Amino acid sequence: MKTTFTRLFSLMTVLLLFSCDQEENPCNGKTDLTFEDLKGEVRYDNRFNRNVIIVMLHTPGDGRDVYVPCSLPDEFQAGDNVIFSGEGTKVEGIPIPDVLGGESFYYLVLSSVELQQDDL
């Protein structure tokens, strides 16, 4: 019974994280922000159960932006430093615990992504 409850709770949590209104989820076509040539690091994020792209803001104490790509090519793995562009929208109203210094979350439809030259 406890295992069933745990699985049900986990499923409900995942559904809550991704149950955005169709108009707010850029994976469904609506975007309101453009991102160009940002530098970030691919990392696996347990909160989204997928690889995301982290962009640190100025200094470590300033926080970071977390970009959740709708589709990140498999060739990009955790630890890769990338330059990326795309369109998306800020994630609002989802209770996601963040890190010290603060985080902002964005859904992202990639238009381009490549390894930073120093990683080649």
KOLFI-608847 format. One line per field, with one value per residue: residue number from 0; x, y, z of N, C-alpha, C, O in turn. Coordinates in pm, whole numbers. Example, Ala and Ser with C-alpha at 12.3 -4.5 7.8 and 13.67 -1.06 7.14 Angstrom:
resi: 0, 1
n_east: 1319, 1285
n_north: -569, -225
n_up: 780, 708
ca_east: 1230, 1367
ca_north: -450, -106
ca_up: 780, 714
c_east: 1320, 1290
c_north: -330, 3
c_up: 780, 787
o_east: 1424, 1341
o_north: -332, 114
o_up: 846, 804
END
This chain:
resi: 0, 1, 2, 3, 4, 5, 6, 7, 8, 9, 10, 11, 12, 13, 14, 15, 16, 17, 18, 19, 20, 21, 22, 23, 24, 25, 26, 27, 28, 29, 30, 31, 32, 33, 34, 35, 36, 37, 38, 39, 40, 41, 42, 43, 44, 45, 46, 47, 48, 49, 50, 51, 52, 53, 54, 55, 56, 57, 58, 59, 60, 61, 62, 63, 64, 65, 66, 67, 68, 69, 70, 71, 72, 73, 74, 75, 76, 77, 78, 79, 80, 81, 82, 83, 84, 85, 86, 87, 88, 89, 90, 91, 92, 93, 94, 95, 96, 97, 98, 99, 100, 101, 102, 103, 104, 105, 106, 107, 108, 109, 110, 111, 112, 113, 114, 115, 116, 117, 118, 119
n_east: 82, 193, 391, 232, 99, 323, 409, 183, 176, 421, 367, 156, 290, 473, 291, 171, 386, 414, 169, 88, -111, -216, -168, 35, 253, 537, 603, 375, 336, 300, 496, 677, 914, 1248, 1557, 1899, 2208, 2299, 2512, 2557, 2536, 2475, 2277, 2156, 1837, 1664, 1415, 1272, 1311, 1486, 1741, 1850, 1929, 2158, 2211, 2434, 2405, 2582, 2744, 2803, 2632, 2419, 2228, 2056, 1946, 1719, 1674, 1435, 1442, 1219, 1291, 1594, 1872, 2006, 2283, 2388, 2503, 2493, 2707, 2817, 2920, 2738, 2623, 2330, 2017, 1678, 1318, 1077, 901, 850, 830, 565, 400, 433, 509, 824, 1098, 1381, 1732, 1991, 2023, 1845, 1635, 1522, 1281, 1242, 1053, 1169, 1199, 1421, 1614, 1868, 2159, 2482, 2802, 3025, 3318, 3556, 3507, 3540
n_north: -119, 124, 157, 184, 423, 596, 579, 685, 942, 1040, 1033, 1217, 1449, 1485, 1522, 1759, 1937, 1953, 2027, 2259, 2528, 2512, 2743, 2864, 2699, 2670, 2453, 2386, 2582, 2863, 3141, 3400, 3521, 3583, 3426, 3473, 3347, 3259, 3152, 2850, 2567, 2226, 2032, 1762, 1772, 1688, 1783, 1823, 1590, 1560, 1673, 2005, 2348, 2546, 2879, 3084, 3378, 3664, 3675, 3397, 3431, 3571, 3408, 3195, 3114, 2873, 2681, 2493, 2278, 2199, 2002, 1856, 1775, 1442, 1428, 1617, 1628, 1604, 1832, 1941, 2244, 2492, 2700, 2867, 2938, 3051, 3039, 3111, 3086, 3231, 3031, 3035, 3031, 2763, 2564, 2529, 2415, 2620, 2710, 2846, 3193, 3220, 3126, 3140, 3010, 2878, 2764, 2630, 2653, 2537, 2700, 2688, 2512, 2456, 2312, 2490, 2645, 2600, 2353, 2167
n_up: 0, 80, -115, -345, -283, -278, -546, -674, -565, -666, -943, -956, -877, -1089, -1300, -1213, -1235, -1511, -1610, -1752, -1873, -2209, -2359, -2219, -2230, -2412, -2565, -2684, -2865, -2791, -2727, -2556, -2515, -2632, -2668, -2718, -2818, -2559, -2295, -2132, -1905, -1950, -1741, -1538, -1400, -1125, -1050, -1281, -1410, -1629, -1865, -1831, -1910, -1751, -1664, -1518, -1322, -1342, -1072, -848, -618, -715, -821, -1061, -1395, -1512, -1784, -1942, -2184, -2452, -2622, -2624, -2809, -2806, -2816, -2649, -2327, -1966, -1810, -2037, -2186, -2341, -2617, -2682, -2848, -2872, -2825, -2572, -2259, -1938, -1648, -1438, -1122, -1046, -781, -719, -551, -499, -538, -323, -350, -550, -826, -1164, -1386, -1713, -1989, -2294, -2641, -2852, -3101, -3188, -3082, -2960, -2886, -2674, -2800, -2651, -2545, -2740
ca_east: 0, 281, 454, 130, 83, 444, 405, 74, 222, 524, 301, 81, 388, 522, 182, 155, 495, 402, 30, 69, -212, -160, -122, 154, 361, 589, 607, 248, 330, 300, 619, 675, 1051, 1349, 1689, 1998, 2349, 2327, 2608, 2513, 2584, 2372, 2278, 2035, 1762, 1565, 1283, 1206, 1344, 1546, 1849, 1814, 2046, 2175, 2288, 2466, 2389, 2693, 2824, 2725, 2532, 2307, 2131, 2074, 1828, 1708, 1599, 1386, 1416, 1115, 1362, 1739, 1929, 2075, 2428, 2426, 2494, 2525, 2846, 2854, 2898, 2674, 2570, 2199, 1918, 1544, 1205, 1015, 819, 886, 741, 507, 295, 459, 592, 946, 1201, 1498, 1860, 2037, 2047, 1726, 1631, 1409, 1262, 1188, 1040, 1251, 1198, 1553, 1633, 2005, 2241, 2611, 2904, 3117, 3443, 3657, 3471, 3567
ca_north: 0, 240, 170, 236, 564, 666, 590, 776, 1076, 1078, 1059, 1342, 1558, 1506, 1580, 1897, 2016, 1969, 2049, 2400, 2564, 2502, 2872, 2905, 2605, 2695, 2328, 2382, 2688, 3003, 3191, 3546, 3568, 3534, 3413, 3461, 3323, 3248, 3048, 2777, 2430, 2123, 1956, 1686, 1833, 1593, 1845, 1810, 1457, 1575, 1769, 2145, 2432, 2641, 3001, 3155, 3522, 3749, 3610, 3285, 3474, 3635, 3308, 3138, 3086, 2733, 2668, 2357, 2264, 2104, 1892, 1877, 1660, 1345, 1446, 1708, 1555, 1679, 1876, 2013, 2388, 2517, 2829, 2832, 3041, 2995, 3116, 3042, 3163, 3212, 2942, 3106, 2965, 2624, 2565, 2451, 2462, 2667, 2706, 2969, 3299, 3230, 3071, 3167, 2894, 2909, 2660, 2676, 2588, 2568, 2720, 2641, 2478, 2400, 2310, 2604, 2609, 2549, 2215, 2079
ca_up: 0, 88, -246, -435, -249, -320, -692, -709, -528, -763, -1069, -943, -873, -1225, -1376, -1170, -1291, -1656, -1649, -1785, -1971, -2344, -2407, -2145, -2253, -2546, -2640, -2755, -2964, -2747, -2664, -2545, -2492, -2725, -2606, -2825, -2787, -2417, -2259, -2015, -1884, -1945, -1615, -1512, -1291, -1072, -1038, -1410, -1461, -1762, -1876, -1846, -1933, -1641, -1691, -1394, -1334, -1300, -970, -792, -522, -785, -863, -1194, -1475, -1550, -1909, -1959, -2327, -2493, -2686, -2629, -2879, -2719, -2819, -2542, -2202, -1844, -1803, -2160, -2193, -2470, -2657, -2735, -2880, -2885, -2775, -2460, -2166, -1797, -1573, -1325, -1046, -1011, -660, -738, -457, -571, -467, -261, -448, -635, -961, -1251, -1472, -1844, -2090, -2406, -2771, -2907, -3244, -3212, -2965, -3000, -2781, -2673, -2868, -2559, -2510, -2853
c_east: 87, 349, 356, 108, 202, 444, 298, 114, 327, 462, 225, 174, 439, 414, 159, 261, 474, 259, 1, -47, -147, -105, 6, 274, 412, 601, 479, 230, 335, 431, 609, 812, 1144, 1483, 1790, 2138, 2381, 2426, 2561, 2572, 2464, 2389, 2149, 1967, 1652, 1425, 1203, 1228, 1398, 1666, 1791, 1942, 2048, 2260, 2308, 2456, 2505, 2786, 2740, 2616, 2408, 2200, 2159, 1939, 1833, 1618, 1564, 1351, 1303, 1181, 1510, 1799, 2013, 2226, 2478, 2399, 2529, 2675, 2892, 2824, 2849, 2643, 2437, 2114, 1783, 1439, 1142, 927, 863, 783, 694, 409, 315, 551, 712, 1049, 1325, 1621, 1890, 2068, 1933, 1744, 1509, 1404, 1195, 1171, 1104, 1230, 1328, 1546, 1774, 2071, 2369, 2704, 2987, 3250, 3547, 3626, 3504, 3705
c_north: 126, 265, 228, 384, 646, 684, 689, 920, 1126, 1113, 1192, 1462, 1589, 1571, 1726, 1986, 2046, 1994, 2196, 2415, 2562, 2634, 2916, 2815, 2622, 2567, 2312, 2503, 2832, 3037, 3343, 3605, 3508, 3535, 3393, 3447, 3326, 3135, 2982, 2638, 2335, 2047, 1876, 1748, 1738, 1653, 1832, 1673, 1463, 1668, 1908, 2221, 2540, 2759, 3072, 3305, 3593, 3683, 3500, 3325, 3537, 3536, 3258, 3124, 2940, 2725, 2521, 2340, 2164, 1981, 1928, 1756, 1573, 1364, 1539, 1640, 1647, 1707, 1951, 2162, 2421, 2665, 2798, 2956, 2973, 3091, 3039, 3133, 3132, 3122, 3017, 3015, 2819, 2625, 2472, 2502, 2505, 2664, 2842, 3073, 3316, 3171, 3125, 3051, 2936, 2780, 2716, 2589, 2630, 2594, 2680, 2609, 2414, 2401, 2437, 2558, 2550, 2406, 2118, 2024
c_up: 0, -47, -347, -409, -298, -471, -736, -680, -628, -897, -1065, -941, -1013, -1311, -1340, -1232, -1439, -1702, -1675, -1880, -2109, -2392, -2337, -2173, -2395, -2630, -2720, -2846, -2916, -2678, -2655, -2517, -2597, -2652, -2718, -2768, -2638, -2393, -2131, -2009, -1877, -1813, -1605, -1390, -1247, -1064, -1168, -1474, -1604, -1755, -1898, -1878, -1825, -1688, -1559, -1419, -1266, -1197, -907, -694, -586, -829, -1003, -1263, -1518, -1672, -1929, -2106, -2354, -2554, -2696, -2699, -2785, -2714, -2708, -2408, -2085, -1840, -1927, -2144, -2333, -2491, -2724, -2760, -2891, -2835, -2661, -2378, -2024, -1729, -1449, -1251, -1016, -890, -674, -639, -535, -482, -406, -369, -544, -773, -1034, -1349, -1602, -1923, -2216, -2528, -2838, -3057, -3284, -3078, -3016, -2881, -2789, -2728, -2774, -2514, -2622, -2847
o_east: 58, 363, 394, 99, 183, 476, 322, 88, 321, 500, 230, 141, 446, 442, 131, 232, 513, 230, -97, -78, -32, -2, 80, 387, 340, 607, 474, 121, 371, 472, 540, 825, 1121, 1519, 1771, 2180, 2479, 2424, 2529, 2649, 2366, 2499, 2045, 2032, 1558, 1326, 1080, 1172, 1362, 1691, 1696, 2052, 1951, 2367, 2212, 2494, 2523, 2895, 2617, 2513, 2306, 2091, 2268, 1833, 1939, 1500, 1652, 1243, 1292, 1131, 1546, 1780, 2080, 2291, 2597, 2286, 2587, 2758, 2996, 2719, 2911, 2639, 2430, 2135, 1774, 1466, 1152, 885, 908, 663, 775, 344, 223, 660, 704, 1084, 1370, 1616, 1821, 2134, 1925, 1854, 1405, 1507, 1104, 1261, 1095, 1242, 1343, 1480, 1799, 2042, 2366, 2688, 3015, 3290, 3620, 3710, 3496, 3745
o_north: 222, 379, 314, 463, 754, 793, 770, 1009, 1242, 1212, 1270, 1567, 1706, 1663, 1808, 2097, 2152, 1984, 2251, 2325, 2605, 2636, 2999, 2853, 2593, 2574, 2232, 2525, 2918, 2971, 3406, 3726, 3398, 3632, 3307, 3524, 3387, 3034, 3049, 2597, 2362, 2004, 1917, 1774, 1711, 1579, 1831, 1643, 1381, 1733, 1926, 2165, 2614, 2740, 3116, 3354, 3581, 3640, 3507, 3257, 3554, 3577, 3274, 3121, 2890, 2759, 2435, 2381, 2061, 1869, 2022, 1643, 1623, 1320, 1539, 1600, 1754, 1620, 2017, 2200, 2381, 2743, 2712, 3062, 2853, 3208, 2916, 3241, 3022, 3137, 3057, 2931, 2754, 2681, 2352, 2620, 2435, 2622, 2941, 3041, 3418, 3167, 3151, 3000, 3018, 2696, 2836, 2467, 2746, 2521, 2643, 2671, 2327, 2480, 2486, 2444, 2458, 2343, 1997, 1947
o_up: -71, -90, -427, -504, -353, -520, -827, -760, -671, -960, -1160, -998, -1051, -1387, -1427, -1276, -1486, -1821, -1626, -1958, -2124, -2460, -2392, -2142, -2490, -2752, -2814, -2900, -2996, -2582, -2735, -2499, -2646, -2584, -2804, -2682, -2596, -2463, -2033, -2096, -1808, -1779, -1656, -1289, -1323, -1070, -1165, -1579, -1689, -1653, -1974, -1873, -1808, -1745, -1496, -1525, -1144, -1233, -911, -688, -520, -869, -1056, -1199, -1555, -1665, -1932, -2150, -2289, -2538, -2767, -2652, -2695, -2619, -2676, -2379, -2103, -1864, -1924, -2094, -2432, -2396, -2813, -2702, -2915, -2806, -2653, -2421, -1994, -1752, -1366, -1313, -966, -896, -646, -641, -625, -366, -433, -468, -613, -828, -973, -1391, -1602, -1927, -2242, -2521, -2877, -3130, -3399, -2976, -3104, -2788, -2899, -2706, -2814, -2450, -2601, -2935
END
